[in-house]
Amino acid sequence: MKILIVGNGARESAIALKLSSDKRISKLYFAKGNATTELLGQNIYEDSIEGLRDFAIKERIDLTIVGPEAPLVAGIVDEFKKHNLKIFGPRKRTAELEGSKAFSKKFMQTHNIKTAKAKVFEAYQDAIDYVRTQEFPLVIKASGLAGGKGVVIADDLAEAETTIHRFMIDRIFGDAGIQLVIEEYLRGFEASIIAFSNGEKLFPCIPVKDYKKAGNGDTGPNTGGMGSVAPSPEFTDVHQKDFEENILKPTLEGLHSQNIRFKGFIFFGLMVTKDGTYLLEYNMRLGDPETQVILALMENNLYDVIMDCLDGNDIELKFSDKKAVCLVMCSGGYPRQIETGFEIRNIEKVEDSQVLFAGARMKGDKIYTDGGRVLSLVATGDSFDEARKKVYQGADIIHYDYEYYREDIGKF
């Protein structure tokens, strides 16, 4: 079997590593891939939907797995299915649950899914007039895709007005900021739950704690994710029941009522408050860095799970009772201005952690930084302390110029 994985992050590295031990898979291709995937298969430098489609036809790809959100929102699944190519992910219409926060918020409100109160704005002055009547803090979100960075918690009116101007007028995220969602600020802790869909049912994985802020103690700007742990130590059975009853169940009912049936992943971004579990957002794919810890603990064969979903079969997910920690090593300055092109040294000396590259490329026999999130270190242990010790030992060993990472991932 030949498998094509679309994407170039540590998430795709984790998927590749999970699949690489399956003897039935003869070849793994990655578009565009990274330094890890180049060692596990073949990177192809194609990112257009048409180019990927033509490659899948030419190489007789048996299965395509889509990692990032952009190709899903652009309709890669629709195009592949037109040509009877097997692909795991939602069609363009369904991917709008991630591609448009305005669309997803309306979906939540329509189907009585437990979520923060919010309003959608398309006009700059309307948004300005609204925040002038509200209490702070407020959450301001660019409706479109912004690489996980289009969310600002405005602590006062001045910050809210500046954010609205930067999103809607300055267009710092391009067309993603044409529409805004402004919602109440919920106090609590965040959790992530990713589920597999077989077209009729949703099968959730273990809950994950993700660290989104750039700095220690959850300070600084939002990022794509600085680390993760699983299972979330804060998310209790009570929270799980609340999630299943007030978020998972009505989401599935809402999808069915709107005749939306897909075979792929759905990500629930949650906020747990004193009043219960609320849905912040949907993603229609695996999260990064959540995937790294989920797959480290998953005992199922990933290929079999995906194929069962594509065949419409029920699945039974099984996870180790160990703890997993993922530490993301970044380029200095991330998520803002960064420099790349620096050699990553001492990789071969890391023994107790998986090294999953993201923003890193091979040149000859050396690996160089090529992005903001450079690599993920992933380890498991009988306790979070044990797993945490392993990833930080790895971070102490690996070196490249201007490296940066948080020092408090998995520290409770």
Backbone hydrogen bonds, N-H to C=O, Kabsch-Sander energy under -0.5 kcal/mol:
donor,donor_aa,acceptor,acceptor_aa,energy
3,I,27,K,-2.5
4,L,63,L,-2.5
5,I,29,Y,-2.8
6,V,4,L,-0.5
6,V,65,I,-2.7
7,G,5,I,-0.5
7,G,31,A,-3.4
13,S,9,G,-1.6
14,A,10,A,-2.4
15,I,11,R,-2.2
16,A,12,E,-2.5
17,L,13,S,-2.5
18,K,14,A,-2.1
19,L,15,I,-2.1
20,S,16,A,-1.9
21,S,17,L,-0.5
22,D,19,L,-2.0
23,K,21,S,-0.7
25,I,22,D,-1.6
26,S,1,M,-2.3
26,S,24,R,-0.7
27,K,1,M,-1.6
29,Y,3,I,-3.0
30,F,42,Q,-2.4
31,A,5,I,-2.2
33,G,7,G,-1.5
35,A,360,A,-1.4
38,E,34,N,-1.9
39,L,35,A,-0.7
39,L,36,T,-1.0
40,L,36,T,-0.9
41,G,37,T,-1.6
42,Q,28,L,-2.4
44,I,30,F,-3.6
46,E,44,I,-1.4
52,L,48,S,-2.5
53,R,49,I,-2.6
54,D,50,E,-2.6
55,F,51,G,-2.2
56,A,52,L,-2.6
57,I,53,R,-2.1
58,K,54,D,-2.7
59,E,55,F,-2.8
60,R,57,I,-0.7
61,I,56,A,-2.2
62,D,2,K,-2.1
63,L,2,K,-1.3
64,T,86,K,-1.5
65,I,4,L,-2.6
66,V,88,F,-1.2
67,G,6,V,-2.4
67,G,65,I,-0.5
72,L,68,P,-0.5
73,V,69,E,-2.5
74,A,70,A,-2.0
75,G,71,P,-0.5
75,G,72,L,-1.1
76,I,71,P,-2.5
79,E,75,G,-2.0
80,F,76,I,-2.4
81,K,77,V,-2.5
82,K,78,D,-1.5
83,H,79,E,-0.7
83,H,80,F,-1.0
84,N,81,K,-1.6
85,L,80,F,-2.4
88,F,64,T,-2.7
89,G,87,I,-0.7
89,G,263,K,-1.9
95,A,91,R,-2.5
96,E,92,K,-0.8
96,E,93,R,-0.7
97,L,94,T,-2.0
98,E,95,A,-1.9
99,G,95,A,-2.7
100,S,96,E,-2.2
101,K,143,S,-2.9
104,S,100,S,-2.4
105,K,101,K,-2.3
106,K,102,A,-1.9
107,F,103,F,-2.1
108,M,104,S,-2.5
109,Q,105,K,-2.5
110,T,106,K,-2.7
111,H,107,F,-1.9
112,N,109,Q,-1.0
113,I,108,M,-2.6
114,K,246,N,-2.0
115,T,113,I,-0.5
116,A,279,L,-0.6
119,K,182,I,-2.2
121,F,180,L,-2.9
127,A,123,A,-1.8
128,I,124,Y,-2.2
129,D,125,Q,-2.9
130,Y,126,D,-2.0
131,V,127,A,-2.2
132,R,128,I,-1.4
133,T,130,Y,-2.0
134,Q,131,V,-1.1
138,L,154,A,-2.0
139,V,183,E,-2.6
140,I,138,L,-0.5
140,I,152,V,-2.9
141,K,139,V,-0.5
141,K,181,V,-2.6
142,A,150,G,-2.7
143,S,179,Q,-2.5
144,G,176,A,-2.7
149,K,146,A,-1.8
152,V,140,I,-2.6
154,A,138,L,-2.7
154,A,152,V,-0.9
155,D,153,I,-0.6
160,A,156,D,-2.0
161,E,157,L,-2.8
162,T,158,A,-2.2
163,T,159,E,-2.4
164,I,160,A,-2.5
165,H,161,E,-2.1
166,R,162,T,-2.5
167,F,163,T,-2.6
168,M,164,I,-3.0
169,I,164,I,-0.5
169,I,165,H,-1.9
170,D,165,H,-2.7
172,I,166,R,-2.1
174,G,171,R,-2.1
176,A,173,F,-1.6
177,G,174,G,-1.4
178,I,175,D,-1.7
180,L,121,F,-2.7
181,V,141,K,-2.4
182,I,119,K,-2.7
182,I,180,L,-0.5
183,E,139,V,-2.5
183,E,181,V,-0.5
184,E,117,K,-2.6
185,Y,137,P,-0.7
186,L,184,E,-0.5
189,F,272,V,-1.8
191,A,270,L,-1.7
192,S,208,V,-2.6
193,I,268,F,-2.1
195,A,266,I,-3.0
196,F,203,F,-2.3
197,S,264,G,-2.6
198,N,201,K,-1.7
199,G,262,F,-1.0
203,F,196,F,-2.8
205,C,194,I,-3.1
208,V,192,S,-2.7
209,K,229,V,-2.6
210,D,208,V,-0.6
211,Y,227,G,-2.5
212,K,210,D,-0.7
214,A,221,P,-2.0
215,G,219,T,-3.3
218,D,215,G,-0.9
219,T,215,G,-1.2
223,T,212,K,-1.6
226,M,211,Y,-3.6
227,G,211,Y,-0.5
228,S,326,C,-1.9
229,V,209,K,-2.2
230,A,324,A,-2.1
232,S,207,P,-2.0
236,T,234,E,-0.8
240,Q,236,T,-2.2
241,K,237,D,-2.3
242,D,238,V,-2.2
243,F,239,H,-2.6
244,E,240,Q,-2.6
245,E,241,K,-2.4
246,N,242,D,-2.7
247,I,243,F,-1.9
248,L,243,F,-2.8
249,K,244,E,-2.2
251,T,247,I,-1.8
252,L,248,L,-2.2
253,E,249,K,-2.4
254,G,250,P,-2.5
255,L,251,T,-2.6
256,H,252,L,-2.3
257,S,253,E,-2.4
258,Q,254,G,-1.5
259,N,256,H,-1.7
260,I,255,L,-3.6
261,R,259,N,-0.7
263,K,89,G,-0.5
264,G,197,S,-0.6
264,G,262,F,-0.6
266,I,195,A,-2.2
267,F,283,N,-4.0
268,F,193,I,-3.2
269,G,267,F,-0.6
269,G,281,E,-2.9
270,L,191,A,-3.2
270,L,268,F,-0.7
271,M,278,Y,-2.5
272,V,189,F,-3.3
273,T,271,M,-0.6
273,T,276,G,-3.2
276,G,273,T,-1.6
278,Y,271,M,-2.9
279,L,114,K,-3.1
280,L,269,G,-3.6
280,L,278,Y,-0.6
281,E,269,G,-1.4
282,Y,97,L,-0.5
283,N,267,F,-1.9
291,T,287,G,-1.9
293,V,289,P,-0.9
293,V,290,E,-0.6
294,I,290,E,-2.2
295,L,291,T,-2.8
296,A,292,Q,-0.9
297,L,293,V,-1.1
297,L,294,I,-0.7
298,M,294,I,-1.4
299,E,318,K,-3.2
300,N,318,K,-0.8
302,L,300,N,-0.6
305,V,301,N,-2.1
306,I,302,L,-2.4
307,M,303,Y,-2.6
308,D,304,D,-2.5
309,C,305,V,-2.1
310,L,306,I,-2.5
311,D,307,M,-1.9
312,G,309,C,-1.3
313,N,308,D,-2.9
317,L,315,I,-0.5
320,S,297,L,-2.9
323,K,381,G,-3.1
324,A,230,A,-2.8
325,V,379,A,-2.5
326,C,228,S,-3.1
327,L,377,L,-2.7
328,V,226,M,-2.0
329,M,327,L,-0.6
329,M,375,L,-2.8
330,C,404,Y,-3.7
331,S,372,G,-2.6
332,G,402,Y,-2.2
334,Y,331,S,-2.1
336,R,333,G,-2.6
341,G,369,T,-1.9
344,I,367,I,-3.2
345,R,343,E,-0.6
345,R,399,H,-3.3
349,K,346,N,-1.4
350,V,347,I,-1.6
354,Q,378,V,-3.1
356,L,354,Q,-0.7
356,L,376,S,-3.0
357,F,355,V,-0.6
358,A,374,V,-2.9
359,G,373,R,-2.3
360,A,358,A,-2.0
361,R,368,Y,-2.5
363,K,366,K,-3.1
366,K,363,K,-1.6
368,Y,361,R,-2.9
369,T,342,F,-2.6
370,D,359,G,-3.2
371,G,359,G,-0.9
374,V,329,M,-1.6
374,V,372,G,-0.9
375,L,329,M,-1.7
376,S,356,L,-3.0
377,L,327,L,-2.9
378,V,354,Q,-2.1
378,V,376,S,-0.5
379,A,325,V,-2.2
381,G,323,K,-2.0
387,A,383,S,-2.1
388,R,384,F,-3.2
389,K,385,D,-2.3
390,K,386,E,-1.4
391,V,387,A,-1.8
392,Y,388,R,-2.2
393,Q,389,K,-1.8
394,G,390,K,-1.9
395,A,391,V,-2.1
396,D,392,Y,-1.8
397,I,393,Q,-1.2
398,I,394,G,-2.5
399,H,345,R,-1.7
403,E,400,Y,-1.4
404,Y,330,C,-1.9
411,K,408,D,-1.6
412,F,410,G,-0.6
